[in-house]
Amino acid sequence: MAKQHNEITGRLKEFIGRQKIFFVATATERGRVNLSPKGMDSLLVLGKDRVVWLNLTGSGNETAAHIQENPRMTIMFTAFESNPMVLRLYGNAKVIHKNDPEWNGLYSLFGPAPGARQIFDLSIDLIQTSCGFAVPLFDYAGERQQLNDWAVKKGTKGLEEYWGKSNHTSIDGKPTNIVKKNT
């Protein structure tokens, strides 16, 4: 029932645009596999083989640590409403921090997001759809506001302090490079 695609077609782009949640998986050669749910309208399709997603401050920063050591990433979408389908985007990602030259151009594509800490740019080498027949139906009730409220309350300085304490290494001790020293 799985079907492989060479590009994000118009139909797949529309499917991605309707999804309220997606999942990101990364891993280094050694250490833990990370799988994170993402939402808040933070992913954009930039081409037939490229997506970017805005990563907001969270309790960990595994994805950034993993990508800098091993660029493999899988993003998965699944239909919780309407017709069933699972869509996976496989490829290699690059992490873009606020002090990287690409940041301003890519960040401008998103709406304002308190707590934005990185952008991930995924170059896709395989797209696969599958049936999703066993995925249950759920109704979308809305976005949670706690993360935005927390980030606004922290402010820029507070977020940077939090990153230095809680987001500078992965749970396996790998650096995320979120806090770079000026040279």
N, CA, C and O of each residue as an XYZ file, in Angstrom:
732
protein
N       0.799     -1.195      0.000
C       0.000      0.000      0.000
C       0.847      1.267      0.000
O       0.337      2.354     -0.272
N       2.142      1.134      0.304
C       3.013      2.309      0.294
C       3.344      2.693     -1.143
O       3.472      1.838     -2.019
N       3.479      3.983     -1.363
C       3.827      4.490     -2.687
C       4.923      5.543     -2.519
O       4.847      6.411     -1.650
N       5.932      5.445     -3.364
C       7.028      6.410     -3.302
C       6.848      7.468     -4.384
O       6.351      7.193     -5.476
N       7.268      8.690     -4.046
C       7.132      9.832     -4.933
C       8.481     10.527     -5.074
O       9.296     10.507     -4.151
N       8.712     11.139     -6.226
C       9.956     11.868     -6.480
C       9.902     13.323     -6.047
O      10.932     13.987     -5.930
N       8.682     13.814     -5.808
C       8.539     15.232     -5.470
C       7.250     15.463     -4.686
O       6.346     14.628     -4.671
N       7.197     16.619     -4.041
C       5.969     17.028     -3.370
C       5.036     17.563     -4.449
O       5.254     18.648     -4.988
N       4.023     16.816     -4.752
C       3.048     17.224     -5.765
C       2.086     18.244     -5.152
O       2.110     18.477     -3.944
N       1.263     18.836     -5.966
C       0.246     19.769     -5.475
C      -0.672     19.119     -4.467
O      -1.025     19.734     -3.461
N      -1.064     17.883     -4.722
C      -1.944     17.150     -3.801
C      -1.265     16.924     -2.455
O      -1.896     17.072     -1.409
N       0.021     16.565     -2.476
C       0.742     16.336     -1.220
C       0.987     17.652     -0.483
O       0.937     17.695      0.747
N       1.247     18.706     -1.216
C       1.425     20.021     -0.581
C       0.135     20.458      0.117
O       0.180     20.990      1.227
N      -0.995     20.240     -0.519
C      -2.291     20.566      0.104
C      -2.505     19.728      1.354
O      -2.981     20.242      2.367
N      -2.160     18.444      1.299
C      -2.281     17.575      2.462
C      -1.427     18.111      3.615
O      -1.902     18.207      4.747
N      -0.175     18.456      3.328
C       0.715     19.003      4.350
C       0.104     20.269      4.953
O       0.120     20.450      6.171
N      -0.418     21.119      4.123
C      -0.986     22.377      4.586
C      -2.191     22.208      5.505
O      -2.467     23.084      6.326
N      -2.911     21.099      5.381
C      -4.089     20.855      6.222
C      -3.746     20.245      7.585
O      -4.574     20.255      8.496
N      -2.535     19.720      7.724
C      -2.195     19.015      8.953
C      -1.848     19.996     10.072
O      -1.157     20.991      9.850
N      -2.327     19.706     11.251
C      -2.101     20.557     12.426
C      -0.920     20.086     13.257
O      -0.467     20.802     14.150
N      -0.418     18.892     12.974
C       0.702     18.327     13.717
C       1.552     17.510     12.752
O       1.044     16.887     11.820
N       2.865     17.531     13.001
C       3.770     16.650     12.282
C       4.806     16.140     13.270
O       4.949     16.681     14.366
N       5.519     15.109     12.882
C       6.491     14.474     13.766
C       7.849     14.480     13.084
O       7.954     14.227     11.884
N       8.895     14.773     13.865
C      10.256     14.853     13.346
C      11.103     13.801     14.045
O      11.101     13.710     15.273
N      11.831     13.001     13.258
C      12.707     11.973     13.815
C      14.136     12.203     13.337
O      14.381     12.464     12.159
N      15.077     12.100     14.283
C      16.505     12.220     13.993
C      17.267     11.261     14.901
O      16.739     10.787     15.907
N      18.509     10.985     14.533
C      19.375     10.147     15.367
C      20.823     10.347     14.940
O      21.110     10.628     13.777
N      21.717     10.200     15.889
C      23.134     10.131     15.572
C      23.494      8.655     15.452
O      22.642      7.786     15.638
N      24.746      8.377     15.144
C      25.130      6.971     15.024
C      24.997      6.247     16.358
O      24.589      5.087     16.411
N      25.343      6.940     17.421
C      25.216      6.377     18.772
C      24.345      7.305     19.603
O      24.344      8.519     19.397
N      23.629      6.750     20.512
C      22.774      7.558     21.366
C      21.317      7.298     21.056
O      20.972      6.367     20.328
N      20.488      8.119     21.609
C      19.052      7.926     21.507
C      18.481      8.462     20.189
O      18.977      9.440     19.630
N      17.431      7.801     19.715
C      16.644      8.304     18.591
C      15.694      9.338     19.177
O      15.124      9.120     20.246
N      15.519     10.460     18.490
C      14.590     11.480     18.961
C      13.402     11.546     18.015
O      13.566     11.551     16.795
N      12.213     11.597     18.583
C      10.972     11.743     17.830
C      10.155     12.808     18.537
O       9.781     12.640     19.698
N       9.876     13.904     17.841
C       9.195     15.042     18.463
C       7.950     15.440     17.689
O       7.975     15.499     16.459
N       6.848     15.718     18.405
C       5.676     16.289     17.750
C       5.870     17.790     17.566
O       6.442     18.450     18.433
N       5.405     18.324     16.461
C       5.512     19.756     16.171
C       4.169     20.249     15.660
O       3.375     19.475     15.126
N       3.923     21.523     15.825
C       2.676     22.108     15.353
C       2.812     23.606     15.211
O       3.869     24.109     14.829
N       1.748     24.317     15.517
C       1.718     25.780     15.507
C       2.024     26.371     14.132
O       2.621     27.443     14.038
N       1.621     25.682     13.073
C       1.784     26.190     11.709
C       3.233     26.604     11.447
O       3.493     27.698     10.947
N       4.165     25.723     11.786
C       5.585     26.065     11.742
C       6.350     25.425     10.593
O       7.580     25.471     10.591
N       5.675     24.835      9.622
C       6.351     24.185      8.498
C       5.869     24.781      7.185
O       4.677     25.019      6.991
N       6.820     25.016      6.285
C       6.499     25.544      4.956
C       7.130     24.672      3.879
O       8.268     24.225      4.022
N       6.397     24.435      2.810
C       6.936     23.761      1.628
C       7.537     24.845      0.737
O       6.834     25.755      0.301
N       8.840     24.745      0.469
C       9.518     25.747     -0.367
C       9.785     25.263     -1.777
O      10.221     26.041     -2.626
N       9.537     24.015     -2.037
C       9.760     23.483     -3.380
C       9.335     22.030     -3.438
O       8.809     21.492     -2.464
N       9.555     21.406     -4.556
C       9.132     20.024     -4.756
C       9.958     19.039     -3.943
O       9.559     17.888     -3.761
N      11.123     19.494     -3.449
C      11.978     18.619     -2.647
C      12.601     19.360     -1.464
O      13.712     19.042     -1.038
N      11.876     20.349     -0.939
C      12.427     21.141      0.174
C      11.317     21.677      1.073
O      10.330     22.245      0.607
N      11.511     21.480      2.379
C      10.645     22.085      3.385
C      11.533     22.726      4.447
O      12.674     22.312      4.655
N      10.993     23.735      5.111
C      11.654     24.335      6.268
C      10.652     24.362      7.408
O       9.449     24.510      7.191
N      11.160     24.218      8.627
C      10.275     24.372      9.780
C      10.979     25.149     10.858
O      12.172     24.988     11.115
N      10.190     26.000     11.478
C      10.646     26.895     12.527
C      10.545     26.156     13.850
O       9.466     25.718     14.249
N      11.676     26.020     14.525
C      11.726     25.302     15.786
C      11.626     26.289     16.935
O      12.417     27.227     17.035
N      10.657     26.070     17.792
C      10.434     26.936     18.935
C      11.101     26.356     20.181
O      11.337     25.150     20.263
N      11.399     27.212     21.136
C      12.061     26.782     22.364
C      11.236     25.713     23.050
O      10.019     25.836     23.186
N      11.913     24.667     23.480
C      11.269     23.585     24.202
C      12.176     23.093     25.314
O      13.220     23.684     25.590
N      11.772     22.021     25.940
C      12.516     21.513     27.085
C      13.841     20.881     26.679
O      14.768     20.829     27.486
N      13.944     20.409     25.464
C      15.186     19.834     24.962
C      15.503     20.402     23.601
O      14.749     21.211     23.060
N      16.630     19.973     23.047
C      17.068     20.486     21.748
C      17.793     19.375     20.993
O      18.837     19.593     20.377
N      17.209     18.181     21.059
C      17.840     17.000     20.478
C      18.047     17.114     18.976
O      19.100     16.739     18.460
N      17.050     17.626     18.276
C      17.114     17.677     16.817
C      18.329     18.463     16.356
O      19.031     18.032     15.440
N      18.590     19.604     16.972
C      19.737     20.426     16.574
C      21.049     19.686     16.799
O      21.938     19.725     15.949
N      21.174     19.015     17.937
C      22.400     18.262     18.211
C      22.584     17.136     17.198
O      23.685     16.926     16.689
N      21.503     16.414     16.907
C      21.591     15.283     15.984
C      21.976     15.725     14.581
O      22.865     15.139     13.963
N      21.311     16.752     14.081
C      21.513     17.177     12.689
C      22.936     17.644     12.439
O      23.465     17.457     11.344
N      23.557     18.243     13.434
C      24.928     18.715     13.257
C      25.925     17.572     13.194
O      27.033     17.741     12.684
N      25.541     16.407     13.709
C      26.412     15.232     13.646
C      26.009     14.292     12.510
O      26.863     13.671     11.877
N      24.708     14.194     12.258
C      24.186     13.301     11.237
C      22.951     13.977     10.637
O      21.928     14.073     11.315
N      23.013     14.443      9.398
C      21.935     15.282      8.858
C      20.640     14.560      8.489
O      19.701     15.204      8.022
N      20.565     13.251      8.683
C      19.346     12.520      8.304
C      18.159     12.962      9.153
O      18.265     13.102     10.372
N      17.027     13.179      8.486
C      15.792     13.570      9.171
C      14.619     12.944      8.436
O      14.619     12.837      7.209
N      13.618     12.532      9.208
C      12.340     12.102      8.650
C      11.256     12.954      9.283
O      11.210     13.115     10.502
N      10.387     13.495      8.447
C       9.207     14.221      8.915
C       7.993     13.407      8.505
O       7.872     12.992      7.353
N       7.087     13.181      9.465
C       5.904     12.384      9.184
C       4.639     13.187      9.493
O       4.530     13.845     10.527
N       3.708     13.111      8.579
C       2.370     13.677      8.730
C       1.389     12.521      8.694
O       1.629     11.525      8.011
N       0.286     12.641      9.420
C      -0.759     11.633      9.338
C      -2.118     12.315      9.417
O      -2.309     13.262     10.179
N      -3.029     11.833      8.642
C      -4.378     12.408      8.636
C      -5.145     11.895      9.842
O      -5.317     10.688     10.012
N      -5.604     12.814     10.677
C      -6.470     12.471     11.804
C      -7.928     12.791     11.482
O      -8.823     12.432     12.247
N      -8.169     13.453     10.372
C      -9.505     13.808      9.907
C      -9.624     13.342      8.450
O      -8.608     13.135      7.787
N     -10.804     13.183      7.968
C     -11.085     12.903      6.569
C     -10.432     11.601      6.108
O     -10.358     10.631      6.862
N      -9.966     11.593      4.879
C      -9.399     10.383      4.287
C      -8.066     10.023      4.940
O      -7.247     10.905      5.199
N      -7.840      8.725      5.210
C      -6.600      8.314      5.859
C      -5.399      8.409      4.920
O      -5.502      8.119      3.728
N      -4.263      8.818      5.475
C      -2.994      8.805      4.755
C      -1.884      9.128      5.743
O      -2.068      9.917      6.670
N      -0.734      8.510      5.532
C       0.496      8.846      6.226
C       1.479      9.291      5.155
O       1.603      8.649      4.112
N       2.173     10.383      5.412
C       3.156     10.939      4.473
C       4.473     11.107      5.213
O       4.522     11.724      6.277
N       5.538     10.556      4.644
C       6.873     10.708      5.220
C       7.784     11.401      4.212
O       7.799     11.077      3.024
N       8.547     12.371      4.731
C       9.561     13.067      3.945
C      10.923     12.660      4.504
O      11.212     12.899      5.677
N      11.749     12.052      3.678
C      13.078     11.600      4.095
C      14.124     12.493      3.432
O      13.980     12.859      2.265
N      15.169     12.840      4.170
C      16.226     13.618      3.553
C      17.293     14.031      4.536
O      17.443     13.460      5.617
N      18.027     15.040      4.124
C      19.108     15.598      4.927
C      18.757     17.032      5.279
O      18.310     17.809      4.435
N      18.967     17.363      6.539
C      18.593     18.684      7.045
C      19.816     19.477      7.452
O      20.897     18.939      7.692
N      19.603     20.746      7.518
C      20.606     21.694      7.989
C      19.935     22.522      9.076
O      18.794     22.954      8.914
N      20.635     22.743     10.178
C      20.101     23.594     11.236
C      20.615     25.017     11.016
O      21.801     25.233     10.767
N      19.713     25.963     11.114
C      20.052     27.381     10.922
C      19.744     28.106     12.223
O      18.603     28.138     12.683
N      20.787     28.684     12.802
C      20.650     29.449     14.045
C      20.447     30.927     13.719
O      20.651     31.364     12.587
N      20.042     31.681     14.734
C      19.744     33.104     14.550
C      20.932     33.913     14.034
O      20.733     34.929     13.368
N      22.151     33.491     14.322
C      23.311     34.254     13.861
C      23.873     33.737     12.533
O      24.932     34.188     12.098
N      23.185     32.807     11.893
C      23.616     32.316     10.584
C      23.062     33.218      9.482
O      21.979     33.782      9.639
N      23.786     33.364      8.370
C      23.361     34.293      7.305
C      21.986     33.999      6.718
O      21.309     34.929      6.279
N      21.550     32.743      6.693
C      20.265     32.383      6.089
C      19.077     32.713      6.992
O      17.939     32.726      6.525
N      19.318     32.976      8.261
C      18.231     33.133      9.236
C      17.202     34.172      8.808
O      16.016     33.857      8.709
N      17.635     35.399      8.555
C      16.679     36.485      8.300
C      15.776     36.195      7.108
O      14.567     36.419      7.180
N      16.336     35.708      6.031
C      15.530     35.417      4.849
C      14.490     34.336      5.096
O      13.340     34.471      4.679
N      14.884     33.269      5.769
C      13.938     32.187      6.036
C      12.948     32.559      7.139
O      11.760     32.252      7.032
N      13.424     33.212      8.190
C      12.532     33.576      9.298
C      11.425     34.514      8.817
O      10.304     34.467      9.324
N      11.740     35.360      7.844
C      10.735     36.305      7.332
C       9.569     35.589      6.645
O       8.522     36.202      6.434
N       9.720     34.323      6.295
C       8.647     33.555      5.663
C       7.569     33.123      6.660
O       6.457     32.770      6.268
N       7.911     33.155      7.950
C       7.002     32.736      9.011
C       6.404     33.969      9.679
O       6.962     35.063      9.597
N       5.280     33.782     10.332
C       4.725     34.842     11.168
C       5.571     34.992     12.421
O       6.381     34.115     12.722
N       5.401     36.081     13.156
C       6.172     36.265     14.383
C       5.940     35.089     15.340
O       4.811     34.633     15.521
N       7.016     34.616     15.937
C       6.919     33.460     16.826
C       7.803     33.671     18.044
O       9.025     33.553     17.946
N       7.211     33.978     19.184
C       8.014     34.116     20.394
C       8.733     32.804     20.689
O       8.127     31.736     20.600
N       9.983     32.870     21.029
C      10.734     31.670     21.371
C      11.338     30.941     20.191
O      11.862     29.840     20.361
N      11.283     31.525     18.987
C      11.918     30.885     17.831
C      13.405     30.726     18.108
O      14.069     31.689     18.492
N      13.939     29.516     17.918
C      15.351     29.304     18.239
C      16.172     28.780     17.067
O      17.371     29.050     16.998
N      15.561     28.039     16.144
C      16.268     27.516     14.985
C      15.283     27.322     13.847
O      14.067     27.300     14.040
N      15.841     27.183     12.664
C      15.069     26.761     11.492
C      15.775     25.530     10.956
O      17.004     25.489     10.885
N      15.000     24.535     10.581
C      15.560     23.353      9.944
C      15.150     23.363      8.487
O      13.976     23.533      8.158
N      16.134     23.179      7.617
C      15.955     23.196      6.168
C      16.197     21.771      5.676
O      17.329     21.290      5.694
N      15.134     21.099      5.239
C      15.212     19.702      4.827
C      15.233     19.583      3.310
O      14.303     20.012      2.628
N      16.293     19.002      2.797
C      16.406     18.650      1.389
C      15.939     17.197      1.264
O      16.567     16.283      1.799
N      14.839     17.004      0.556
C      14.151     15.709      0.527
C      14.691     14.837     -0.605
O      14.811     15.277     -1.749
N      15.018     13.571     -0.253
C      15.461     12.643     -1.288
C      14.479     11.498     -1.521
O      14.629     10.736     -2.476
N      13.467     11.373     -0.648
C      12.439     10.355     -0.845
C      11.158     10.800     -0.150
O      11.191     11.324      0.963
N      10.049     10.588     -0.813
C       8.728     10.883     -0.267
C       7.929      9.590     -0.360
O       7.914      8.927     -1.398
N       7.265      9.241      0.741
C       6.479      8.017      0.724
C       5.128      8.244      1.390
O       5.037      8.844      2.461
N       4.100      7.762      0.745
C       2.765      7.766      1.341
C       2.385      6.326      1.658
O       2.827      5.386      0.997
N       1.558      6.179      2.683
C       0.991      4.870      2.998
C      -0.447      5.075      3.463
O      -0.901      6.207      3.627
N      -1.149      3.984      3.670
C      -2.607      4.036      3.826
C      -3.090      4.790      5.068
O      -4.021      5.589      4.961
N      -2.506      4.570      6.208
C      -2.991      5.213      7.420
C      -4.323      4.679      7.904
O      -4.995      5.342      8.695
N      -4.726      3.500      7.453
C      -6.026      2.944      7.806
C      -6.192      2.721      9.312
O      -7.311      2.774      9.821
N      -5.095      2.473     10.028
C      -5.178      2.177     11.465
C      -5.061      3.428     12.334
O      -5.150      3.332     13.558
N      -4.863      4.606     11.723
C      -4.748      5.851     12.487
C      -6.154      6.302     12.878
O      -7.022      6.421     12.013
N      -6.391      6.555     14.170
C      -7.737      6.943     14.588
C      -8.116      8.336     14.117
O      -7.259      9.149     13.772
N      -9.400      8.591     14.111
C      -9.919      9.919     13.795
C      -9.918     10.783     15.056
O     -10.309     10.323     16.129
N      -9.479     12.037     14.922
C      -9.507     13.004     16.014
C     -10.019     14.323     15.474
O      -9.797     14.645     14.306
N     -10.694     15.080     16.301
C     -11.149     16.415     15.930
C     -10.159     17.446     16.456
O      -9.709     17.358     17.599
N      -9.828     18.405     15.632
C      -8.927     19.494     16.014
C      -9.698     20.485     16.879
O     -10.759     20.964     16.482
N      -9.168     20.792     18.058
C      -9.845     21.699     18.989
C      -9.175     23.063     19.070
O      -9.759     23.989     19.633
N      -7.976     23.220     18.532
C      -7.297     24.509     18.561
C      -5.856     24.391     19.015
O      -5.395     23.329     19.435
N      -5.162     25.506     18.920
C      -3.752     25.565     19.317
C      -3.642     25.851     20.812
O      -4.465     26.571     21.378
N      -2.638     25.292     21.431
C      -2.320     25.625     22.819
C      -1.517     26.927     22.812
O      -0.703     27.150     21.916
N      -1.741     27.771     23.791
C      -1.044     29.056     23.868
C       0.062     29.095     24.920
O       0.774     30.093     25.031
N       0.211     28.024     25.689
C       1.162     28.042     26.793
C       2.594     28.337     26.354
O       3.284     29.104     27.024
N       3.058     27.756     25.257
C       4.438     27.965     24.827
C       4.680     29.422     24.449
O       5.680     30.012     24.857
N       3.769     30.005     23.673
C       3.915     31.422     23.318
C       3.877     32.307     24.552
O       4.695     33.217     24.687
N       2.936     32.050     25.455
C       2.827     32.850     26.680
C       4.103     32.752     27.505
O       4.605     33.758     28.007
N       4.621     31.547     27.643
C       5.858     31.320     28.398
C       7.023     32.090     27.775
O       7.784     32.744     28.487
N       7.167     32.015     26.429
C       8.271     32.686     25.737
C       8.155     34.200     25.858
O       9.161     34.878     26.072
N       6.960     34.735     25.728
C       6.764     36.183     25.868
C       7.144     36.624     27.277
O       7.816     37.641     27.452
N       6.718     35.868     28.271
C       7.033     36.206     29.659
C       8.541     36.155     29.914
O       9.069     37.003     30.633
N       9.233     35.185     29.344
C      10.691     35.074     29.496
C      11.409     36.260     28.874
O      12.380     36.763     29.439
N      10.941     36.712     27.716
C      11.624     37.778     26.997
C      12.908     37.277     26.345
O      13.332     36.146     26.581
N      13.522     38.123     25.527
C      14.721     37.736     24.777
C      15.852     37.295     25.698
O      16.434     36.228     25.501
N      16.160     38.093     26.683
C      17.258     37.761     27.603
C      16.960     36.479     28.375
O      17.839     35.631     28.528
N      15.745     36.334     28.855
C      15.361     35.134     29.590
C      15.429     33.882     28.737
O      15.843     32.827     29.217
N      15.022     33.989     27.456
C      15.116     32.845     26.544
C      16.569     32.466     26.308
O      16.910     31.284     26.320
N      17.422     33.450     26.094
C      18.843     33.158     25.873
C      19.455     32.492     27.101
O      20.273     31.583     26.966
N      19.071     32.931     28.289
C      19.556     32.290     29.514
C      19.046     30.849     29.595
O      19.793     29.946     29.972
N      17.794     30.636     29.248
C      17.218     29.292     29.253
C      17.958     28.394     28.262
O      18.288     27.252     28.581
N      18.218     28.915     27.060
C      18.957     28.129     26.068
C      20.319     27.719     26.622
O      20.745     26.575     26.457
N      20.998     28.660     27.279
C      22.315     28.364     27.844
C      22.265     27.296     28.925
O      23.204     26.513     29.069
N      21.187     27.259     29.678
C      21.042     26.259     30.747
C      20.477     24.943     30.240
O      20.978     23.875     30.593
N      19.440     25.011     29.416
C      18.654     23.814     29.111
C      18.710     23.326     27.672
O      18.287     22.202     27.401
N      19.210     24.119     26.746
C      19.165     23.749     25.327
C      20.533     23.662     24.662
O      20.602     23.497     23.444
N      21.616     23.768     25.413
C      22.944     23.811     24.789
C      23.543     22.432     24.522
O      24.487     22.316     23.740
N      23.012     21.385     25.158
C      23.456     20.023     24.853
C      22.246     19.099     24.804
O      21.200     19.384     25.387
N      22.411     17.995     24.100
C      21.357     16.984     24.019
C      21.378     16.130     25.282
O      22.264     16.285     26.123
N      20.420     15.242     25.417
C      20.410     14.353     26.573
C      21.576     13.375     26.542
O      21.903     12.775     27.566
N      22.211     13.206     25.380
C      23.404     12.377     25.258
C      24.684     13.202     25.350
O      25.776     12.684     25.120
N      24.549     14.510     25.691
C      25.722     15.370     25.877
C      26.303     15.951     24.601
O      27.421     16.466     24.620
N      25.579     15.883     23.498
C      26.060     16.428     22.223
C      25.707     17.909     22.133
O      24.612     18.304     22.534
N      26.614     18.733     21.614
C      26.352     20.180     21.539
C      25.296     20.527     20.504
O      25.230     19.912     19.440
N      24.466     21.521     20.825
C      23.450     22.016     19.882
C      23.910     23.271     19.166
O      23.359     23.630     18.125
N      24.902     23.932     19.705
C      25.434     25.190     19.160
C      24.405     26.315     19.146
O      24.530     27.257     18.363
N      23.410     26.228     19.988
C      22.413     27.305     20.052
C      23.021     28.564     20.655
O      22.655     29.678     20.281
N      23.948     28.386     21.587
C      24.631     29.511     22.211
C      26.052     29.500     21.692
O      26.874     28.689     22.118
N      26.343     30.418     20.754
C      27.691     30.502     20.182
C      28.393     31.719     20.755
O      27.810     32.791     20.914
N      29.635     31.518     21.053
C      30.427     32.626     21.566
C      30.863     33.500     20.414
O      31.213     32.993     19.349
N      30.848     34.827     20.613
C      31.323     35.747     19.584
C      32.834     35.652     19.496
O      33.523     35.639     20.516
N      33.350     35.586     18.272
C      34.797     35.512     18.098
C      35.341     36.755     17.473
O      36.548     36.860     17.255
